[in-house]
Amino acid sequence: MSESVPVRCPACRREHVYTAPSYPCVCGAPVSPPLARGATPVTVVHRAWDDDWVTVRCASCGRHDQWPHPELGCPCGTVLRLPVSGVPSATGPRPGPLPARRPPLSPMTIRTPRDAVTAAALYLRRLGYRDIRRADRRPPSGVGLAAHGLLAQVDPIVRAASLRDVECLWLTAMAQAARCVYFSLAGYADAARDRADGLGIPLFVLDLTGTPQPVNPVADDLDATGA
C-alpha cells in the first residue's frame, strides 16, 4: 500500500503531503518505493537518467526492478526528489525471467516531458524489454530510449512527428541492428505514417493518461505480442 509523508519545500517553506505512486510488478502485485521518513528531500537542478530511477523489491515475488524515483513538484517551481529507504543499488540482484502474464498498465497523467518519457519506458518494460536506459545517441528531436535489441524515440512536444523524424530513427536503429518504435504526444504527419508502415516501425500516440495507443498495424501487433 502506498504511504504518505509530510514534505516541506526548502525554497518557499510550503508544507505538502506526498503519497508515493504504485506501479504494477510483472507478477501483478503493486510496488511502491519505500519513502525514507524524516529524510531531507533533494532539489532537482540537473537531471541524470540514473538518478531518475530507483531499484525496488516487490514484496510479493521478491523481484528487484527499477521504477521512477519519487518526486514532488511544488507550485513555486521547485522539483524535489524524495529519498527512499532499503533500496539496493542498480548493480544489485538482476531481474528474473519474465512471466507470461502481463499486468494491466497503470494510468500515469502526463504533465511534463519527463512524464511522457517515463510512461513510454514503463510501457516498454510491460512488453518485456529489460534494462531500459537513455540511448547513447540523442535523436534530432525528443528523447531516445534503448534496451537490448530495441531503440525507441519519445517526442513529448506538441508537434506531429515528421517523415524525417521517422526515417532518422529507422536509420539509427538499422546501424545498431535493433528494432525501433516511436512514441509521440501529438501524432504523426501523413507522410510519416506511410513511411513507418512501409518500414515496419510501430507508432504509438501517448494520451494524457500516459497510455500508449497504437496507430498502425505493426504497433497493434507489438502491443498484442510484446517483446
N, C-alpha and C positions, 0 to 999 in steps of 0.2 A: 504494500500500500504506500502511496506517495506521502512523504512527510512535508511539513511546513516549518519554516524557521523565520524569525524576525531578522530583517536586514536594514541597516542604516546606510544611506548613501554618504560617502565621505565628502562629496563635493557640496551638496546642498543640505545635508543632515536630515533629509526626509526619511521617515520610517516606512518600511514596506513589510509585507508578509509574503514570503516566496514559497511556492509549492513546487517541488521537483516533478518534472514530467515523467510519465511512464512510457516505455516502449515495449513492443512485443518481442520476446526471445523466439528463436526458431522452434522451441518446444511449445510455444503458445502462451507461456506464462508472462505476466507483466514484469518488466525490470525497471527499477528506478535508481538512479545514482544516489548513494547514501550521503546526505549532507553532513558536513562537519559543524556541529553546533558550537557556537561561540568563536569560531574562526573568522578572521577578518577577510572580507571579500577583496578581490584584486581588481583594480580598474583596468579595463582593456584599452590599451593605447595602440599597440601594433598586433596584428593577427599573424599567427603561425598555425599551419594545419595540425601539427601535433598537439598544440595547446587547445584546439577546439574540440578534441575528442578525449574521452576517458574510458579506461577499461573497467568493466563492472561484471561481477559474478552473479549469475542467475541463481536465486535461492532454491528453485525447483529442480533444475537439472545439473547445476554445478558448472555450467558452461561460462567461460570468460569471453566477453565480446566488447567491442568498442561502440560507445554511444556519444551523442553530443554532450559536451561539458555544460553543466547548468549555468545559465547566465540570466541576468535581470537587467532590463533597460529602464532606467529612471527617467521620468518626464523632463528632468533638467538636461538630458542628453548624455549622461554618463552611463556606460555599459559596465556592469560588474560581473566578474566570474566568481562563482561561489565555490569554495573549497569542498572537496569530498573526502570521506574517510574510508580507510580499509580498502584502498584500491591498489591492485598490483600495477607495475609498470607495463608499458607496451611490449617489453621483451619477456614478459611472464608466460604462463601457460598458453598454448595455442588452441584455437577452437577445434572442436572435434568434428566428425563427419556431419554433413547437413542432413537432417531428417527429411523424408519425402514430403511431409505435410507442411505447407506454408501457413504462417499465421496471417490473420487479416491485417491490412495496412491501416495503422492508426492515423487519423487526420492530424495535420500539422499546419496551422494557419500561417500563411506566408505574409510576413510584414516587411522583411528586409531581403537583400540579395543573399545573405548568409543562410536565411531560412530556405530559400529555393535550392541552394546547393546541398544543404542538409537533407531536405526532402528527397532529392534525387539520389543521394548516397544511401539513404535508408531504403529506398525502393530497390536499388540495385542489390543491396545486401539481402533483401527479402527474396529476390530472384535467385540468390545462391552465389553471387560474386563476393569473394572474400578479399581481405587486405586492401580495401579501397583507400586511395590516397590521392593527393594532388598530382596531376600529370606533370612530368618533367618539363614538357614544352607547353608554354602558355598559348592558348588559341588566339586568333585575331580579335575575337570578342568573347565575352563570358568567361567561364571558369572551366578548366579541364580536370576531369577525374580519371583515374586509371585503376585497373585491377588486373589480375592475371588473365591475359588474352582479351582484354577489353579496354577501349578508350571511349570516354563519354564527354560530351560538352553540355554545359548548363548555361543558358542565356537568361539571366534574371532581369533583363531590361525590357522596356515596353516598346519593342520593335520587332516586327516579324523577321525571323531568320531568313537570310538571303540565299540565293543559289551559291554564291561564293563561300558563305559560311559552311554550307553542307559539303561542298567539294573540298574545302580545306581540311575539314575533319576526316573525310574519307582518305585523302592523300596521306595525311599524317598517320592514320591507322594502318594503311597499307604498308607504309615504311617500317612499321613496328610489327607487322604480321598479326594485327589484332582486329577483333571485331569492333564496330563503333555504334554508338547510339546517341541521339540528340534529344535534349530537353529544352523547351522554350516556354516562357510565360506568355508571349504574345502571338504564338503560332508561326506559320511559315508562308512565305511567298509561294505563289502557284508554281513558279519555275523550280523552287527549292523542293517542293513536294514531288514534282515529277521526276527530278533528278534523283532524289532519295529512293523513290520506288524503283528506278532503273538500277541503282547501285545496291539495293537491298539494305538500306540504312533504316533502322527503326526510329520513328519520330514520335515524340510524346509532347503533349502540352500539359504544363503544371497548372492546375486550377488553384484558386485561393485557399483551398483546404489542404494543399500540399499533395493532392492525389494525381499521379501521372495518368493522363488519358491518352491511349493510343490513337494516332490519327492516320495510320496507314496499315496495310495488311501485315507487313513484317513486324510491326510493333504489336499487333494483336497476337501474333504467334509467339513473340518473346514473352509477352505478359502471361500467356497461357502455359507455356512450357518451362520458362525460367532458363537459367544458365545451362 
